[in-house]
């Protein structure tokens, strides 16, 4: 038996018994784990231990009975804007479902940084900024999973996908994603190979920026609605494939996400 505390993000709560809750908790040291919250509707802890709240959680663990009880929760961030914006609500659920299904990509400390950066970021952003923030989160998480395609070089001929300057001609070039090789094809190679997704130079360059630049630098890059849609179609497909099953948040969030 022991008492301990850890940084934590509450992922979900479920009814357990008459007045208790089974809580799914994510922490950088423990990964995804479960704890029981005791107390009825009037319990102060019940309002604090809510999905997407983050802070320091205090736990009592009985290793003999294999039970963990929540004794306190010092909330640092409530992400209040999620309650006022439907997209942010679904985006947060999307991110946490990915986290659970992939078991933190086997790297809870790195996953902790990525998901908290995402949630804290969209909490302070507009809906349009949050939509782009979701693309960045998914692309970075694919990197953590080790399945992100290389957006720097053609998977077929190894030529640079970013050589040359941005001109009206270069912006009209199309690049394809090859699911068979999990990589991008330059315009020349795309002409004789079939890709599932087609991206503009602007979309591919943005993804490469996410891969190689700091979050602060990437946030300064403007993206058109068309470019956003191209990236969204690709990364949504890639993340769902690598989760190994349909994602409930995507199904329920059709038309919102």
Buried (B, 14 or more C-beta within 10 A) or exposed (E): EEEEBBBBBBBBBEEBEEBBBBBBBBBBEBBBBBBBBBBEEEBEBBEBBBBBBBBBBBBBBEEEEEEBBBBBBEBEBBBEBBEEBEBBBBBBBBBBBBBBBBEBBEBBEBBBBBBBBBBBBBBEBEEEEBBBBBBBBBBBBBBBBEBBBBBBBBBBEEEEBBEEEEEEEBEEBBBBBBBEBBBBBBBEBBEEEEBEBBBBBBBBBBBBBBBEEEEEEBBEEEBEEEBBEBBBBBBBBBBBEBBEEEBEBBEEBEEEB
